Amino acid sequence: MIKKLTGFLEYGTFAEIALAIFSAVFIAIVIRTLFTKSNVTRKQASIVLGESVEEDCHE
């Protein structure tokens, strides 16, 4: 089945599909990062510095 698929499509097509998937995931991560509240980010950043972890950082 893989040989039929790779024989049907050219390598350039696979590169374009990979670029589209990468771009979509990258944009999704950027959007998620931009919409994260600053207090949640501060709580997550302080986990490494503090000894107690607050459970409710997913507000």
N, C-alpha and C positions, 0 to 999 in steps of 0.2 A: 504494500500500500504506500509506503514511503517512497519507493522508487517511482511509482506511478505519479505521485504528487511532485516529486523533484524533477521528473522528466517533463511534466506538463508546464511547470513554472520555471522561469529563468532565475538565475541567482540575483539579478538586479531587482526582481520582484520581491524576493525574500528580504533584501536590504531595505527596500521601501516599507515593507510591512514592519520590520524591526524598528525602523526609525519612527514610524507612526505610533507603535506601542510605547516606545521610549518617551516620545514627546507627550503622549497622553498621560502617562504615569508621572512624568516630571511636572506637568502643569497641575495635575491633581495634588501632588505634594506641596507645590508652591501655594495653591489656593488654600489647602488645609492649614498650612503654616501661617498664612496671612490672617485667617479667620480665628486663630487660636487666641483666647483672651490672655492678656498680659499677666494677670494674677495666677492663672494656671501654669504659664511658662515659668514664673518665678518659683512656684511651689515645686515644679519638676526639677528646676535647676538647683534648688536647695537640698534635694534628696541626697546628693553626693556629700554635701558639707555637713548636714545635720545627722544626728544619730536616730532621731525619731522620724518616721515617715507618716505623713498625714494621709489618711485613707481616702479623703473626699476631694481629690484633685481633678475629678472628671465632671466639673460643673458645667 
